[in-house]
Amino acid sequence: MHKKILVLHGPNLNLLGVREPDVYGSLTLAEINNALIESGTASGVTVECYQSNHEGALIDRIHAAHNVFDGILLNPGALTHYSYSLRDALSAVDLPLIEVHLSNIY
């Protein structure tokens, strides 16, 4: 069975490579997405990437992932700290989830 993974990037991650490279690195979001897609392809997994600066758009994308994707890889950006609605959406679709961060959130 062919697996599909949805990669979600939260607010301001579209500025990777420009925004505070000493904290977040010099890779652009496009470079990160391409590496994820290539890694998925090499493993027989389809990877679809999406970024939004809007919480509601990310929630809509999570809802649409139900019964379409096999899991979600989430880099929530600042939404890590306060987004109960994002957390509730993830819980509602009941998909395996891995949350990642580019910097140390302690």
N, CA, C and O atoms as a GROMACS GRO file, in nm:
protein
  424
    1MET      N    1   0.083  -0.119   0.000
    1MET     CA    2   0.000   0.000   0.000
    1MET      C    3   0.088   0.125   0.000
    1MET      O    4   0.180   0.136   0.081
    2HIS      N    5   0.061   0.216  -0.089
    2HIS     CA    6   0.137   0.340  -0.102
    2HIS      C    7   0.096   0.439   0.007
    2HIS      O    8  -0.023   0.467   0.023
    3LYS      N    9   0.192   0.492   0.080
    3LYS     CA   10   0.165   0.586   0.189
    3LYS      C   11   0.173   0.730   0.141
    3LYS      O   12   0.248   0.764   0.049
    4LYS      N   13   0.091   0.815   0.206
    4LYS     CA   14   0.091   0.958   0.177
    4LYS      C   15   0.106   1.035   0.308
    4LYS      O   16   0.034   1.011   0.405
    5ILE      N   17   0.202   1.127   0.309
    5ILE     CA   18   0.228   1.209   0.427
    5ILE      C   19   0.204   1.356   0.393
    5ILE      O   20   0.249   1.404   0.289
    6LEU      N   21   0.133   1.424   0.480
    6LEU     CA   22   0.110   1.568   0.466
    6LEU      C   23   0.207   1.641   0.558
    6LEU      O   24   0.211   1.616   0.678
    7VAL      N   25   0.284   1.732   0.501
    7VAL     CA   26   0.377   1.815   0.578
    7VAL      C   27   0.316   1.955   0.586
    7VAL      O   28   0.288   2.018   0.484
    8LEU      N   29   0.297   2.002   0.709
    8LEU     CA   30   0.239   2.134   0.730
    8LEU      C   31   0.341   2.225   0.798
    8LEU      O   32   0.405   2.187   0.896
    9HIS      N   33   0.355   2.344   0.744
    9HIS     CA   34   0.444   2.446   0.800
    9HIS      C   35   0.359   2.565   0.841
    9HIS      O   36   0.275   2.611   0.764
   10GLY      N   37   0.381   2.615   0.962
   10GLY     CA   38   0.304   2.726   1.014
   10GLY      C   39   0.358   2.863   0.979
   10GLY      O   40   0.440   2.878   0.888
   11PRO      N   41   0.311   2.964   1.052
   11PRO     CA   42   0.342   3.104   1.024
   11PRO      C   43   0.491   3.136   1.018
   11PRO      O   44   0.571   3.087   1.097
   12ASN      N   45   0.524   3.220   0.924
   12ASN     CA   46   0.657   3.278   0.904
   12ASN      C   47   0.761   3.181   0.849
   12ASN      O   48   0.874   3.221   0.821
   13LEU      N   49   0.725   3.056   0.834
   13LEU     CA   50   0.823   2.959   0.782
   13LEU      C   51   0.849   2.979   0.634
   13LEU      O   52   0.946   2.925   0.580
   14ASN      N   53   0.764   3.056   0.567
   14ASN     CA   54   0.790   3.092   0.428
   14ASN      C   55   0.913   3.183   0.417
   14ASN      O   56   0.965   3.202   0.307
   15LEU      N   57   0.959   3.238   0.527
   15LEU     CA   58   1.076   3.327   0.527
   15LEU      C   59   1.205   3.256   0.567
   15LEU      O   60   1.307   3.322   0.591
   16LEU      N   61   1.201   3.124   0.576
   16LEU     CA   62   1.324   3.051   0.609
   16LEU      C   63   1.433   3.083   0.508
   16LEU      O   64   1.406   3.099   0.389
   17GLY      N   65   1.554   3.091   0.557
   17GLY     CA   66   1.668   3.126   0.473
   17GLY      C   67   1.695   3.275   0.476
   17GLY      O   68   1.806   3.319   0.447
   18VAL      N   69   1.593   3.352   0.510
   18VAL     CA   70   1.604   3.498   0.520
   18VAL      C   71   1.591   3.542   0.666
   18VAL      O   72   1.666   3.626   0.714
   19ARG      N   73   1.496   3.484   0.734
   19ARG     CA   74   1.462   3.521   0.870
   19ARG      C   75   1.557   3.457   0.970
   19ARG      O   76   1.560   3.334   0.982
   20GLU      N   77   1.632   3.536   1.041
   20GLU     CA   78   1.721   3.491   1.148
   20GLU      C   79   1.795   3.361   1.114
   20GLU      O   80   1.775   3.260   1.182
   21PRO      N   81   1.878   3.362   1.012
   21PRO     CA   82   1.947   3.239   0.974
   21PRO      C   83   2.036   3.182   1.084
   21PRO      O   84   2.065   3.063   1.084
   22ASP      N   85   2.081   3.266   1.177
   22ASP     CA   86   2.161   3.215   1.288
   22ASP      C   87   2.078   3.128   1.382
   22ASP      O   88   2.134   3.047   1.456
   23VAL      N   89   1.947   3.143   1.382
   23VAL     CA   90   1.858   3.062   1.464
   23VAL      C   91   1.797   2.948   1.384
   23VAL      O   92   1.793   2.834   1.429
   24TYR      N   93   1.748   2.980   1.262
   24TYR     CA   94   1.669   2.885   1.184
   24TYR      C   95   1.744   2.822   1.067
   24TYR      O   96   1.689   2.736   0.998
   25GLY      N   97   1.869   2.862   1.044
   25GLY     CA   98   1.946   2.805   0.935
   25GLY      C   99   1.929   2.882   0.805
   25GLY      O  100   1.850   2.975   0.795
   26SER      N  101   2.005   2.841   0.706
   26SER     CA  102   2.007   2.912   0.579
   26SER      C  103   1.925   2.844   0.469
   26SER      O  104   1.911   2.899   0.360
   27LEU      N  105   1.871   2.726   0.497
   27LEU     CA  106   1.789   2.658   0.397
   27LEU      C  107   1.656   2.730   0.381
   27LEU      O  108   1.597   2.776   0.479
   28THR      N  109   1.610   2.739   0.258
   28THR     CA  110   1.477   2.796   0.233
   28THR      C  111   1.371   2.689   0.254
   28THR      O  112   1.402   2.570   0.260
   29LEU      N  113   1.247   2.732   0.266
   29LEU     CA  114   1.137   2.637   0.280
   29LEU      C  115   1.128   2.547   0.157
   29LEU      O  116   1.101   2.428   0.169
   30ALA      N  117   1.150   2.603   0.040
   30ALA     CA  118   1.147   2.523  -0.083
   30ALA      C  119   1.254   2.414  -0.080
   30ALA      O  120   1.229   2.301  -0.122
   31GLU      N  121   1.372   2.447  -0.030
   31GLU     CA  122   1.480   2.346  -0.020
   31GLU      C  123   1.444   2.236   0.078
   31GLU      O  124   1.468   2.118   0.053
   32ILE      N  125   1.385   2.274   0.191
   32ILE     CA  126   1.343   2.175   0.290
   32ILE      C  127   1.234   2.086   0.231
   32ILE      O  128   1.239   1.964   0.244
   33ASN      N  129   1.135   2.147   0.167
   33ASN     CA  130   1.027   2.069   0.106
   33ASN      C  131   1.080   1.974   0.000
   33ASN      O  132   1.039   1.858  -0.005
   34ASN      N  133   1.169   2.021  -0.085
   34ASN     CA  134   1.227   1.934  -0.189
   34ASN      C  135   1.300   1.816  -0.128
   34ASN      O  136   1.289   1.704  -0.179
   35ALA      N  137   1.374   1.839  -0.021
   35ALA     CA  138   1.445   1.729   0.046
   35ALA      C  139   1.346   1.628   0.105
   35ALA      O  140   1.368   1.508   0.097
   36LEU      N  141   1.237   1.676   0.164
   36LEU     CA  142   1.136   1.586   0.219
   36LEU      C  143   1.068   1.505   0.109
   36LEU      O  144   1.046   1.384   0.125
   37ILE      N  145   1.036   1.570  -0.002
   37ILE     CA  146   0.972   1.501  -0.114
   37ILE      C  147   1.066   1.396  -0.173
   37ILE      O  148   1.024   1.284  -0.202
   38GLU      N  149   1.192   1.432  -0.192
   38GLU     CA  150   1.291   1.337  -0.246
   38GLU      C  151   1.310   1.219  -0.152
   38GLU      O  152   1.318   1.104  -0.197
   39SER      N  153   1.318   1.245  -0.022
   39SER     CA  154   1.333   1.137   0.075
   39SER      C  155   1.211   1.046   0.073
   39SER      O  156   1.224   0.923   0.079
   40GLY      N  157   1.094   1.105   0.065
   40GLY     CA  158   0.973   1.025   0.057
   40GLY      C  159   0.969   0.940  -0.068
   40GLY      O  160   0.936   0.822  -0.062
   41THR      N  161   1.003   0.999  -0.181
   41THR     CA  162   1.004   0.926  -0.308
   41THR      C  163   1.099   0.806  -0.300
   41THR      O  164   1.067   0.697  -0.347
   42ALA      N  165   1.216   0.828  -0.242
   42ALA     CA  166   1.314   0.719  -0.229
   42ALA      C  167   1.262   0.606  -0.141
   42ALA      O  168   1.306   0.492  -0.153
   43SER      N  169   1.168   0.638  -0.052
   43SER     CA  170   1.111   0.538   0.039
   43SER      C  171   0.975   0.488  -0.008
   43SER      O  172   0.911   0.409   0.062
   44GLY      N  173   0.930   0.533  -0.124
   44GLY     CA  174   0.800   0.491  -0.175
   44GLY      C  175   0.683   0.561  -0.108
   44GLY      O  176   0.573   0.507  -0.102
   45VAL      N  177   0.707   0.681  -0.057
   45VAL     CA  178   0.604   0.758   0.013
   45VAL      C  179   0.580   0.889  -0.062
   45VAL      O  180   0.675   0.957  -0.100
   46THR      N  181   0.454   0.923  -0.083
   46THR     CA  182   0.420   1.052  -0.142
   46THR      C  183   0.416   1.155  -0.031
   46THR      O  184   0.351   1.136   0.071
   47VAL      N  185   0.487   1.265  -0.052
   47VAL     CA  186   0.491   1.374   0.046
   47VAL      C  187   0.432   1.498  -0.018
   47VAL      O  188   0.475   1.541  -0.126
   48GLU      N  189   0.333   1.555   0.048
   48GLU     CA  190   0.272   1.680   0.003
   48GLU      C  191   0.299   1.787   0.110
   48GLU      O  192   0.273   1.764   0.228
   49CYS      N  193   0.350   1.901   0.068
   49CYS     CA  194   0.387   2.008   0.161
   49CYS      C  195   0.295   2.128   0.144
   49CYS      O  196   0.251   2.161   0.034
   50TYR      N  197   0.267   2.191   0.257
   50TYR     CA  198   0.179   2.308   0.258
   50TYR      C  199   0.223   2.402   0.369
   50TYR      O  200   0.254   2.358   0.480
   51GLN      N  201   0.226   2.531   0.339
   51GLN     CA  202   0.261   2.633   0.439
   51GLN      C  203   0.155   2.741   0.437
   51GLN      O  204   0.107   2.780   0.330
   52SER      N  205   0.120   2.790   0.555
   52SER     CA  206   0.030   2.905   0.563
   52SER      C  207   0.064   2.988   0.685
   52SER      O  208   0.108   2.937   0.788
   53ASN      N  209   0.044   3.117   0.671
   53ASN     CA  210   0.057   3.209   0.784
   53ASN      C  211  -0.074   3.224   0.859
   53ASN      O  212  -0.083   3.302   0.954
   54HIS      N  213  -0.177   3.148   0.817
   54HIS     CA  214  -0.310   3.160   0.873
   54HIS      C  215  -0.353   3.030   0.941
   54HIS      O  216  -0.358   2.924   0.878
   55GLU      N  217  -0.384   3.039   1.067
   55GLU     CA  218  -0.422   2.922   1.146
   55GLU      C  219  -0.540   2.848   1.085
   55GLU      O  220  -0.539   2.725   1.077
   56GLY      N  221  -0.642   2.921   1.043
   56GLY     CA  222  -0.761   2.858   0.985
   56GLY      C  223  -0.730   2.779   0.859
   56GLY      O  224  -0.789   2.674   0.836
   57ALA      N  225  -0.639   2.829   0.777
   57ALA     CA  226  -0.600   2.757   0.654
   57ALA      C  227  -0.532   2.625   0.690
   57ALA      O  228  -0.555   2.524   0.623
   58LEU      N  229  -0.450   2.625   0.793
   58LEU     CA  230  -0.386   2.501   0.837
   58LEU      C  231  -0.489   2.403   0.892
   58LEU      O  232  -0.481   2.283   0.867
   59ILE      N  233  -0.585   2.454   0.966
   59ILE     CA  234  -0.692   2.368   1.020
   59ILE      C  235  -0.774   2.308   0.906
   59ILE      O  236  -0.805   2.190   0.909
   60ASP      N  237  -0.808   2.388   0.807
   60ASP     CA  238  -0.881   2.336   0.691
   60ASP      C  239  -0.802   2.224   0.623
   60ASP      O  240  -0.859   2.123   0.582
   61ARG      N  241  -0.673   2.243   0.611
   61ARG     CA  242  -0.587   2.142   0.548
   61ARG      C  243  -0.583   2.014   0.629
   61ARG      O  244  -0.583   1.904   0.574
   62ILE      N  245  -0.579   2.027   0.762
   62ILE     CA  246  -0.582   1.910   0.851
   62ILE      C  247  -0.714   1.836   0.835
   62ILE      O  248  -0.714   1.713   0.822
   63HIS      N  249  -0.825   1.908   0.836
   63HIS     CA  250  -0.956   1.843   0.818
   63HIS      C  251  -0.963   1.768   0.686
   63HIS      O  252  -1.016   1.656   0.680
   64ALA      N  253  -0.910   1.828   0.580
   64ALA     CA  254  -0.913   1.765   0.447
   64ALA      C  255  -0.822   1.644   0.439
   64ALA      O  256  -0.836   1.562   0.348
   65ALA      N  257  -0.729   1.630   0.533
   65ALA     CA  258  -0.635   1.517   0.532
   65ALA      C  259  -0.699   1.387   0.577
   65ALA      O  260  -0.649   1.279   0.547
   66HIS      N  261  -0.810   1.397   0.648
   66HIS     CA  262  -0.879   1.278   0.699
   66HIS      C  263  -0.918   1.185   0.584
   66HIS      O  264  -0.980   1.228   0.487
   67ASN      N  265  -0.881   1.058   0.596
   67ASN     CA  266  -0.908   0.954   0.495
   67ASN      C  267  -0.836   0.977   0.363
   67ASN      O  268  -0.866   0.910   0.264
   68VAL      N  269  -0.740   1.070   0.359
   68VAL     CA  270  -0.662   1.094   0.238
   68VAL      C  271  -0.514   1.065   0.264
   68VAL      O  272  -0.446   1.006   0.181
   69PHE      N  273  -0.466   1.109   0.381
   69PHE     CA  274  -0.325   1.092   0.417
   69PHE      C  275  -0.311   0.987   0.527
   69PHE      O  276  -0.405   0.958   0.600
   70ASP      N  277  -0.191   0.932   0.535
   70ASP     CA  278  -0.161   0.831   0.636
   70ASP      C  279  -0.095   0.889   0.760
   70ASP      O  280  -0.080   0.820   0.860
   71GLY      N  281  -0.055   1.014   0.754
   71GLY     CA  282   0.007   1.079   0.868
   71GLY      C  283   0.039   1.223   0.837
   71GLY      O  284   0.034   1.266   0.722
   72ILE      N  285   0.071   1.298   0.943
   72ILE     CA  286   0.103   1.439   0.929
   72ILE      C  287   0.236   1.468   0.998
   72ILE      O  288   0.262   1.422   1.110
   73LEU      N  289   0.320   1.543   0.929
   73LEU     CA  290   0.443   1.597   0.986
   73LEU      C  291   0.418   1.747   1.001
   73LEU      O  292   0.393   1.816   0.902
   74LEU      N  293   0.424   1.798   1.123
   74LEU     CA  294   0.385   1.935   1.152
   74LEU      C  295   0.500   2.016   1.209
   74LEU      O  296   0.561   1.978   1.309
   75ASN      N  297   0.528   2.127   1.144
   75ASN     CA  298   0.619   2.229   1.196
   75ASN      C  299   0.532   2.352   1.221
   75ASN      O  300   0.516   2.434   1.132
   76PRO      N  301   0.475   2.365   1.342
   76PRO     CA  302   0.373   2.466   1.365
   76PRO      C  303   0.422   2.609   1.382
   76PRO      O  304   0.342   2.701   1.388
   77GLY      N  305   0.553   2.628   1.391
   77GLY     CA  306   0.603   2.763   1.413
   77GLY      C  307   0.548   2.818   1.543
   77GLY      O  308   0.539   2.746   1.642
   78ALA      N  309   0.511   2.945   1.544
   78ALA     CA  310   0.463   3.011   1.666
   78ALA      C  311   0.333   2.950   1.718
   78ALA      O  312   0.300   2.969   1.835
   79LEU      N  313   0.259   2.879   1.634
   79LEU     CA  314   0.135   2.818   1.680
   79LEU      C  315   0.159   2.710   1.785
   79LEU      O  316   0.066   2.667   1.853
   80THR      N  317   0.282   2.667   1.800
   80THR     CA  318   0.320   2.572   1.904
   80THR      C  319   0.275   2.621   2.040
   80THR      O  320   0.232   2.542   2.125
   81HIS      N  321   0.283   2.750   2.062
   81HIS     CA  322   0.268   2.806   2.195
   81HIS      C  323   0.125   2.834   2.238
   81HIS      O  324   0.097   2.845   2.358
   82TYR      N  325   0.033   2.846   2.143
   82TYR     CA  326  -0.100   2.891   2.184
   82TYR      C  327  -0.218   2.839   2.102
   82TYR      O  328  -0.331   2.879   2.129
   83SER      N  329  -0.199   2.753   2.007
   83SER     CA  330  -0.308   2.716   1.918
   83SER      C  331  -0.384   2.592   1.967
   83SER      O  332  -0.349   2.478   1.933
   84TYR      N  333  -0.486   2.616   2.047
   84TYR     CA  334  -0.571   2.505   2.091
   84TYR      C  335  -0.653   2.451   1.975
   84TYR      O  336  -0.679   2.331   1.968
   85SER      N  337  -0.692   2.540   1.883
   85SER     CA  338  -0.775   2.494   1.771
   85SER      C  339  -0.695   2.404   1.676
   85SER      O  340  -0.751   2.311   1.619
   86LEU      N  341  -0.567   2.431   1.659
   86LEU     CA  342  -0.482   2.345   1.576
   86LEU      C  343  -0.468   2.208   1.642
   86LEU      O  344  -0.478   2.105   1.575
   87ARG      N  345  -0.447   2.208   1.772
   87ARG     CA  346  -0.436   2.083   1.846
   87ARG      C  347  -0.567   2.003   1.837
   87ARG      O  348  -0.564   1.881   1.819
   88ASP      N  349  -0.680   2.071   1.851
   88ASP     CA  350  -0.810   2.004   1.841
   88ASP      C  351  -0.833   1.945   1.702
   88ASP      O  352  -0.887   1.835   1.690
   89ALA      N  353  -0.793   2.016   1.598
   89ALA     CA  354  -0.809   1.966   1.461
   89ALA      C  355  -0.725   1.840   1.441
   89ALA      O  356  -0.771   1.743   1.381
   90LEU      N  357  -0.604   1.842   1.492
   90LEU     CA  358  -0.518   1.724   1.480
   90LEU      C  359  -0.576   1.605   1.553
   90LEU      O  360  -0.571   1.492   1.504
   91SER      N  361  -0.632   1.630   1.669
   91SER     CA  362  -0.695   1.523   1.746
   91SER      C  363  -0.818   1.468   1.674
   91SER      O  364  -0.844   1.348   1.678
   92ALA      N  365  -0.893   1.556   1.609
   92ALA     CA  366  -1.017   1.516   1.542
   92ALA      C  367  -0.993   1.422   1.425
   92ALA      O  368  -1.072   1.331   1.403
   93VAL      N  369  -0.886   1.444   1.349
   93VAL     CA  370  -0.863   1.358   1.232
   93VAL      C  371  -0.796   1.227   1.269
   93VAL      O  372  -0.794   1.134   1.188
   94ASP      N  373  -0.741   1.218   1.389
   94ASP     CA  374  -0.685   1.094   1.442
   94ASP      C  375  -0.586   1.027   1.346
   94ASP      O  376  -0.593   0.907   1.320
   95LEU      N  377  -0.492   1.108   1.296
   95LEU     CA  378  -0.385   1.055   1.212
   95LEU      C  379  -0.255   1.055   1.292
   95LEU      O  380  -0.237   1.140   1.380
   96PRO      N  381  -0.165   0.964   1.263
   96PRO     CA  382  -0.034   0.971   1.328
   96PRO      C  383   0.029   1.107   1.301
   96PRO      O  384   0.020   1.160   1.190
   97LEU      N  385   0.091   1.162   1.404
   97LEU     CA  386   0.146   1.297   1.396
   97LEU      C  387   0.288   1.300   1.452
   97LEU      O  388   0.317   1.243   1.556
   98ILE      N  389   0.375   1.368   1.379
   98ILE     CA  390   0.508   1.401   1.430
   98ILE      C  391   0.521   1.551   1.424
   98ILE      O  392   0.502   1.612   1.319
   99GLU      N  393   0.554   1.612   1.539
   99GLU     CA  394   0.574   1.757   1.545
   99GLU      C  395   0.723   1.784   1.550
   99GLU      O  396   0.797   1.723   1.628
  100VAL      N  397   0.767   1.875   1.465
  100VAL     CA  398   0.910   1.910   1.458
  100VAL      C  399   0.927   2.060   1.478
  100VAL      O  400   0.834   2.138   1.457
  101HIS      N  401   1.048   2.098   1.517
  101HIS     CA  402   1.082   2.239   1.538
  101HIS      C  403   1.224   2.264   1.486
  101HIS      O  404   1.311   2.178   1.496
  102LEU      N  405   1.244   2.382   1.431
  102LEU     CA  406   1.375   2.417   1.378
  102LEU      C  407   1.466   2.478   1.484
  102LEU      O  408   1.587   2.488   1.465
  103SER      N  409   1.408   2.519   1.596
  103SER     CA  410   1.488   2.579   1.703
  103SER      C  411   1.451   2.512   1.834
  103SER      O  412   1.354   2.436   1.842
  104ASN      N  413   1.528   2.539   1.936
  104ASN     CA  414   1.506   2.480   2.067
  104ASN      C  415   1.391   2.553   2.137
  104ASN      O  416   1.402   2.672   2.166
  105ILE      N  417   1.281   2.481   2.164
  105ILE     CA  418   1.169   2.543   2.234
  105ILE      C  419   1.172   2.506   2.382
  105ILE      O  420   1.073   2.525   2.453
  106TYR      N  421   1.284   2.454   2.428
  106TYR     CA  422   1.305   2.415   2.567
  106TYR      C  423   1.221   2.298   2.602
  106TYR      O  424   1.225   2.251   2.716
   0.00000   0.00000   0.00000
